[in-house]
Amino acid sequence: MKATILNLAIAASLGSAVVAQPHRHAHHVHQKRENSPLEKREIVTTYVPATVTQYMLGNEVVSPEEAQAGLDKGLTSSKEDAVFIEKVTTSSSSPPPPPTTTSTPIPKPEPTKSSYPVSSGAKGIDADFPDGELDCTTFPSDYGALPLNYLGMGGWSGLQYTPNFSLKDLAISFIETGISKPAGQTGFYSYACPDGYVKTQWPAAQGSTGQSIGGLYCNSQGKLVLTRGDVSKKLCQKGISGITIKNKMSSGTSVCRTDYPGTENMVIPLDSTPGSSLELANVASNNYYVWQNKQTTLQYYVNKKGVNAEKGCRWVCDSDPEGCGNWAPINIGVGESDSGITYLSIFPNKAVSKAVLDFNIDISGDNSIKCYYHVGEGFSGGADGCTTGIPKGGSVTITFSE
């Protein structure tokens, strides 16, 4: 059995109906590999069984009642009870291991300019999407969507083909995950938004065994249609302001959000170049995606120095297959609670990675308690990371430094 451990502290005070983003790596099996049979395939069929949730404090399993009691304290009473963990166990097989390495040293990656546009390059962020008018082979960059050309999928961040699905269905039992540029197959086409923005479109239906589904829908007429047109006619919405990532290093790095709801790959990019300040998207958990009647949060992957978004914001990172992409050393979790407090966490990606981050992370500003990661010292909250609160209307800076 494969256990995926996620930070639950950002759901503090959100109530018993809230969980951290249920990022289940088990069904991400669509990455290309050298000499893999996937090289000549365009799609991979994926099946994910139901999940069982356990709550953990450190290395000890606690009951849901004990976990909720800890959450109700706000996770601020001491370092020892600063981080709760949600452990999602599935009976599916583990994802394929990273490509095996030879004795040849892996060259240290250097920051390079990414090929995807920066936020200012996105046009029409406030324009209504022309529902049912654009061909499925047209990426909707004129309506605010940010093309991720480096993924090789026509700009889309994720593709989930559902040939047997009708928009009236409540569940989706058959999903094919696309790995190359689409040719107009029916299904869901997910997309990235500029820094500080999140996508607005996903269907009410979810996978019959718990998969999240996201994006516009390509219908049988080959046209892109809104999946939440009753909520928003726009493709992107501004997240909650107040969290900035500032890079004070001489090297660049990347912070990659999971494409959620959707394939859940860590492909939504923030390219943190030296001297840059970028807005980290945040959402109100009670007004965003609901997974199996539970509120969710946003999750980010922090890569090492020298790994730009084009290299690191993908499932497999060729330059360091055991240390970036899905195996990045540190995660950031964020979400605003019902009370208006944003809970911000930094924690190790120890469920799958043994990599160690090679720079410091400090949170400063209107945060309730200290929360940092320092090279050689670790996290302020202990081995499992740390969580801090930001009052409604407050702001913090997440600083990267050497």
Secondary structure, DSSP 8 states (H G I E B T S, - for coil): -EEEEEE-GGGTTS-TTB-S----GGG------TT-GGGG-SEEE-----EEEEEEETTEEE-HHHHHHHHHTTT-S-STTS--EEEEEESS----------SS----------SS--GGG---TTS---TTTSBTTS--GGGT-B--GGGSSTT-SEEEE-TT--TT-SEE---EEE-S---S-SEEEE-B--TTEEE----S-EETTS----SEEE-TTSBEE-SSTTT-SSSEEE----EEEEE-SSS-EEEEEE-TTTT--EEEEEEE-TT-EEE----BGGGS-EETTEE--EEEEE--TT--HHHHSSSB-TTSTTTSBTT-SEEEEEEE-TTS-EEEEEEE-TTT------SEEEEEES-SS--EEETTTEETT-TT-EEEEE-TT--EEEEEE-
